[in-house]
Amino acid sequence: MQKTVTILGSTGTIGQNTLKCIELHPDRFAVHALVGGGNAGLLARQARQFRAKLAVISRPDLYKELKESLQGAAIEVAAGEEAVIEAASSSVDITMSAIVGSAGLKPTLAAIKNGKTIALANKESLVCAGELVKKEVEKYGAKIIPVDSEHNALFQLINNQDIKHIERVVITASGGPFRSFSLEQMKNVTPEQAIRHPNWNMGAKISVDSATMMNKGLELIEAFYLFPLRAEQLHVLVHPQSIIHALVEMLDGSVLAQMSVPDMCTPIANAIAYPERISAPVAKLRLEDIGNLSFEKPDDGRFPALRLAYNALAAGGNAPTVLNAANEVAVRRFLDKEIGFLDIARIVEKTLQSVYNEPLETIEDVFACDEAARNHAKEEQ
Ligand SMILES: NC(=O)c1ccc[n+]([C@@H]2O[C@H](COP(=O)([O-])OP(=O)(O)OC[C@H]3O[C@@H](n4cnc5c(N)ncnc54)[C@H](OP(=O)(O)O)[C@@H]3O)[C@@H](O)[C@H]2O)c1
């Protein structure tokens, strides 16, 4: 029996890697809907190649281009935010949630309502609305399988363990392109340098997040909402080779690790095939070729974003939502060369200090808070 799959963000790095995995297993997966943001040409090619039933582009002005590119193919075409949510609502076995940023939240919530499996790459939706997403997952009986390599590693490691036996968990960080830079050197780095990640091939936003280490901060918050662990049990270790993705330390001193070459096709294949295992288009891990694995403590002084995320998690309420929204705006401003690299964490910190911390009861509260934080971060100099 083929599993039906919808990919939200099919034109992005995660989306394209998901299709690479599906391409290897045409007998197992059938593509239902593909959703893109602004790359109508690639979306049309993907839809034809994978015989999707539906292709949706979020930008309404690109409807005509997409429609014309798919002329003659029996593929339904739609555009706009509502169409994205409608596509996410169609009941399929697996929805890959891989839109970048909090734009992924509404479609992810729509997919959860089907009570099926969500392969979740869009960490921002858990960071900005973790409690509410969890409640919806429970209410509709959906299952979230994390795609982020560290969280997919934890998912594999924790799956068969009694949570009471776990002392602490560690997620690893490559340290990004500026791991050994001084603050003085980081002052003048360019967006081009920041998006050139040493180990992973990723979209621009997450690449900048890796360079500031905000990505690891977002991942700490993501881990808190995905697993029944206390915030104090979550730790980060810099591991420049990105071979070990997570470690779970048990009460008896055993430490379990998940390893693979740094290629997102491994966690993607794991998430879409779960509970089975399928082959993935990745190189095999040969430790003899790697030789050494090294580890170091993260440096909060040079990478303050990590401390901001820890503090936001401890503060609770709307702090993670504010952190996420301010970071999205600051990263955009950095990519547009409006602010410097070190300004990203500074703007996030200022926004956290300025937006009043209150509980988020409803999804409307989340969007209102997200907007308030964005407005603040846009103005902050
Ligand atoms: N890349 C990785 O290795 C990696 C690892 C772990 C987690 N993640 C997470 O996975 C998510 C995607 O990351 P990525 O690296 O694949 O990003 P990316 O390459 O920038 O791709 C983002 C995708 O989202 C689409 N998109 C953007 N805004 C949209 C909107 N408003 N409505 C609908 N679609 C929209 C883009 O469409 P267009 O390209 O057509 O504009 C693209 O398909 C992020 O949350 C990231 O944190 C990524």
The ligand as a MOL file (V3000), in Angstrom:
LIG
                    3D

  0  0  0     0  0            999 V3000
M  V30 BEGIN CTAB
M  V30 COUNTS 48 52 0 0 0
M  V30 BEGIN ATOM
M  V30 1 N 17.5350 22.6740 5.6770 0
M  V30 2 C 17.8080 21.9330 6.7200 0
M  V30 3 O 18.8040 21.2120 6.7420 0
M  V30 4 C 16.8990 21.9380 7.9260 0
M  V30 5 C 17.2140 21.0890 9.0120 0
M  V30 6 C 16.3610 21.0500 10.0780 0
M  V30 7 C 15.2120 21.8280 10.1070 0
M  V30 8 N 14.9480 22.6510 9.0570 0 CHG=1
M  V30 9 C 13.7420 23.4760 9.1230 0
M  V30 10 O 12.9410 23.1860 7.9990 0
M  V30 11 C 12.2550 24.3460 7.5550 0
M  V30 12 C 12.6090 24.5900 6.1060 0
M  V30 13 O 13.9890 24.8380 6.0110 0
M  V30 14 P 14.7350 24.8770 4.5900 0
M  V30 15 O 16.1710 24.9080 4.8960 0
M  V30 16 O 14.1960 23.7980 3.7010 0 CHG=-1
M  V30 17 O 14.2730 26.3090 4.0880 0
M  V30 18 P 14.2530 26.8620 2.5910 0
M  V30 19 O 15.2090 26.1210 1.7540 0
M  V30 20 O 14.3650 28.3400 2.7030 0
M  V30 21 O 12.7690 26.4790 2.1000 0
M  V30 22 C 11.6350 27.0680 2.6430 0
M  V30 23 C 10.3930 26.5650 1.9540 0
M  V30 24 O 9.2590 27.2750 2.4590 0
M  V30 25 C 8.5590 27.8630 1.3470 0
M  V30 26 N 7.8830 29.0550 1.8330 0
M  V30 27 C 8.4390 30.1790 2.3510 0
M  V30 28 N 7.4770 31.0370 2.7640 0
M  V30 29 C 6.2960 30.4260 2.4860 0
M  V30 30 C 4.9370 30.7880 2.6800 0
M  V30 31 N 4.5930 31.9650 3.2320 0
M  V30 32 N 3.9680 29.8990 2.3080 0
M  V30 33 C 4.2880 28.7230 1.7330 0
M  V30 34 N 5.5690 28.3240 1.5300 0
M  V30 35 C 6.5510 29.1700 1.8950 0
M  V30 36 C 9.6420 28.1290 0.3140 0
M  V30 37 O 9.1020 28.3230 -0.9640 0
M  V30 38 P 9.9290 29.0030 -2.1950 0
M  V30 39 O 11.3340 28.4860 -2.1220 0
M  V30 40 O 9.1600 28.4930 -3.3830 0
M  V30 41 O 9.8340 30.4680 -2.0160 0
M  V30 42 C 10.4120 26.8150 0.4460 0
M  V30 43 O 9.7200 25.7860 -0.2000 0
M  V30 44 C 12.7050 25.4780 8.4980 0
M  V30 45 O 11.7700 25.6220 9.5140 0
M  V30 46 C 14.0240 24.9710 9.0520 0
M  V30 47 O 14.2940 25.4870 10.3470 0
M  V30 48 C 15.7490 22.7000 7.9750 0
M  V30 END ATOM
M  V30 BEGIN BOND
M  V30 1 1 1 2
M  V30 2 2 2 3
M  V30 3 1 2 4
M  V30 4 1 4 5
M  V30 5 2 4 48
M  V30 6 2 5 6
M  V30 7 1 6 7
M  V30 8 2 7 8
M  V30 9 1 8 9
M  V30 10 1 8 48
M  V30 11 1 9 10
M  V30 12 1 9 46
M  V30 13 1 10 11
M  V30 14 1 11 12
M  V30 15 1 11 44
M  V30 16 1 12 13
M  V30 17 1 13 14
M  V30 18 2 14 15
M  V30 19 1 14 16
M  V30 20 1 14 17
M  V30 21 1 17 18
M  V30 22 2 18 19
M  V30 23 1 18 20
M  V30 24 1 18 21
M  V30 25 1 21 22
M  V30 26 1 22 23
M  V30 27 1 23 24
M  V30 28 1 23 42
M  V30 29 1 24 25
M  V30 30 1 25 26
M  V30 31 1 25 36
M  V30 32 1 26 27
M  V30 33 1 26 35
M  V30 34 2 27 28
M  V30 35 1 28 29
M  V30 36 1 29 30
M  V30 37 2 29 35
M  V30 38 1 30 31
M  V30 39 2 30 32
M  V30 40 1 32 33
M  V30 41 2 33 34
M  V30 42 1 34 35
M  V30 43 1 36 37
M  V30 44 1 36 42
M  V30 45 1 37 38
M  V30 46 2 38 39
M  V30 47 1 38 40
M  V30 48 1 38 41
M  V30 49 1 42 43
M  V30 50 1 44 45
M  V30 51 1 44 46
M  V30 52 1 46 47
M  V30 END BOND
M  V30 END CTAB
M  END
